[in-house]
């Protein structure tokens, strides 16, 4: 399995710490770049020479929410190919359908129990680290 460069777009610092802790406890060597909102993520993505392999995106954020961010991302000729996985607490069917219509690579609900969260993150990252990802 290869190590991934992951852009995590999440405004809740507890969720950021939880993902970092999960990756660490699983002894994975993935590099996590953090953005607190969609605007910050877009600034990070302006550097087209150092793009992430995947994006983990929360939907409920200030400034630019997840759906707005996805719409901007998918209009960019380079960024549209970065697999974007929604990592959210929203089980709203409308959000799910809208995200898939825009072109996400996956939609993962954050479970309440930490052990379940670890299991989902482990499977998600294992899947993407064996995938052949387009180098932009």
C-alpha positions, 0 to 999 in steps of 0.5 A: 500500500502506498502512502497518500497525501490527504487533504482533510477539509473539516472545521471541527477540531475534534474531528480533525484530531480524531482522524489524525489519531485514527491514522496514527493508531493504525500506524499509517504513514499518510500525510494529512493536510488540514483545511478548516473550510472550503476557502482555505482548501481552495487556497491550498489547491491553488498549488497545482504542483503539490496536489493531494491524492484524495480529499476528505470533505465535511459538508457542514462548514462555514464560509463555503459548505461542502456542496459549494466546494464540490461545485467549484472543485468539479468545474476546475479542469485539473482539480476535478479528477481528485477523488473526493470522499464526503466524510460527514454526520449528515444522513440526509438523502438529499445531500447524498444524492446531490453529492453523487450528482456532482461527482464524489468518489464516496459518501461515508457517515461518521459513526458515533463509536470511536471503534467503528470510526477507526474501522471505517477510516482503516477500510477507506484509506486501505481502498484508496492506497491500493487504487491507481490514482491519476497523477496530475 
